[in-house]
């Protein structure tokens, strides 16, 4: 069974950078597209990025476009979210999540509704990112 393990969160000052990692185990990322989401207490979960199996299909939310970069290393079975120019409003719990239908036996792309959390399972356990001076 696929498991997603996240690392890389923490506390950073405004304008700083962090890189989150999402390591897949149990199955290869060839079988999944991967989305990144974030959630603040009392708010709905927000889709921030998605990357397809091949890495050619990439999506970003308007809130992070131009500041965040998603990438993958198939040899390491890892998806990264590089976060630059971080702002206090980026503070949230960040999750990676897998879309089985996006893999090589499916559509090969991120979901059409890539920001919908209902398209993804399983999920990583989440990691806190706090942007504060």
N, C-alpha and C positions, 0 to 999 in steps of 0.2 A: 504494500500500500504506500502511496506517495506521502511523504512528510516534508514540510517546509520549515527550515530553521533560519531565523533572522539574527543578524548581528549588525553593529555599527551605530546604534543610536547613542544619545547622550545629550549633554548640555553644550551649547555653542552660543557665542555672542552674535548679535545682529551683523549681517554682512559676511559671516563665516560660512564654512562648508562642512558637510558630513557626507559619507558614503555608506549607504545601507546595502547589506548583502542578504540574499535569499538563496539558501543552499537546498537543493532538492535531493532527497534520498529515497530509495525504494524503487523509483522509476526515473527514466531519463527525461530531461526537459524537451526532448524531441516530441513527446506526446502531449505537450501543454503549451499554450500561451500563458503568460504571467502578467498579472495586474498588480499595481501598487495602489493602496487605499490609505486614507487617514481618517481619524475620528477624534473629535473633541467631546468630552462629556456633555450630554444634553443635545448633541447635534447628530444628524444622520451621517453615516459613513460616506466619504467623498472619494470618488475615483480620481487619481492623480496621473496615472500612466499605465500603459500596457505595451507589451512587446510580443510579437508573434514568434512561432517556433523558429523560423529562419532568421529572425532579427530584422527583416526588411520592413515589416509592418510595425509602426510605432505611433502611439497616441499620447497626448498630454492634455491635461485640463488647462483652461485659460489662466488659472491662478498660478500655475507653475511653468508655463511655456516660456522658454528662453532662459530659465534658471536651473531647471532640473534636467538630467539626462539619464535615460534608461539604456542599459546595455546587457549583454549576456556573454558568458564564456561557456560554451557547450562542453569543453573538455573538463571543466571544473563543476559542471552541472549547477551553475550559479548565475543568478540575475542580480544586477546592481542598480541602485538608484543613487546617482551622484547629485547632491543637492548643494547648489551654490547660491550666494547672495541671500542667505536665509533671513527671514523676517519673523518678528514675533507671531504673526498670524499663521506661520507654518508650524507652530507648536501643536503637536497632536501625537496620538498613538498611531504608528504606521504599521500596516499589514501588507504582506505579499499574499497572493492567492492564485490558484491554478485553474485554468479553463481547459478541461479535457478535450472539448470539441475543437479547440484551436490547434491540436497536434497533427502529426503527419497522417493519421487515419481519419481526421476530421477536415474542417474547412481550411486549416493551415494559417488562419489569421486570428487576430483578437476578435472578441464578440462584436457583432454589430452595435449592440448596446454595451460598449466596453466599460462604461461607468456604473453599470448596474451590478451590485454585489451578488444578485441572484444568479448570475452567470458563472460564478466561480465556486469551486470546492476542490480540494481542501484549502484551508487557510493556515498561514503561519500564526505563531502565538502573539505577534505584535511586539513592537519595540518603541519606547518613548523617545521623542525628539523634542527638546525644549530649547527655544531661542529666547535668550534674555541677557540683558546687560548686568 
